[in-house]
């Protein structure tokens, strides 16, 4: 009876942060799949391709949705629906123990390779940084409201908040910061650029530096937020 017992297959999948890849990076990932799996295929929604050269000739140097897949062990790296997903299957049987080891190595090496090519936004907007920025923005929003001048309405005796210029700017800044932080966090997880060509041949300076410019602008906004918090604290303390 014990001879019929089989371990269940285990599945591991991870959504990776946004990357910017070029020919050398894509070729390196394909070589990793060939090293650790068999029957490596390259495809998009419509066709299978012999290699990325053939895909590039068909769709152009900028690649949108595509899938790299291998078997024995089963592994997939997909770029689709604004997400990058890496997955492997661990079969769990004794005769596939070596395949499970290869699946582990492939997963780690592909993830490491892509982590070296993360976009500027993906590198900076880590979950910890995003949490801190959201906290600062919410803090500024709350502080701008609770420290605003309050008057009692003569007609209804209700308390009425009056936003002066300083508190109004702080409130608007906190809302903009919240929006920008959430947008950048979404961009971190969903934005990727893949070009089958050399960097200087297939992209413009604007495309290569766009994320850096976005971060500079966001940094200026963040500096304003911190300055606003300090100013409100000082003003409230003096008041």
Secondary structure, DSSP 4 states (H G I P E B T S, - for coil): -GGG--PPPEEEEEEEPPBEE-HHHHHHHHHHHHHH-EEEEEE-SS-EESSHHHHHHHH-SEE-SEEEEEETTTEEEEEETTEEEEEEEE--SGGGHHHHHHHHHHHHHHHHHHHTTB-HHHHH--HHHHHHHHHHHHHHHHHHHHTSEEEE-TTT--EEEE--HHHHHHHHHHHHHHHHHHHHHHHHHH--EEESS-HHHH--HHHHHHHHHHHHHHHHHHHHHHHHHHHHHHHHHH-
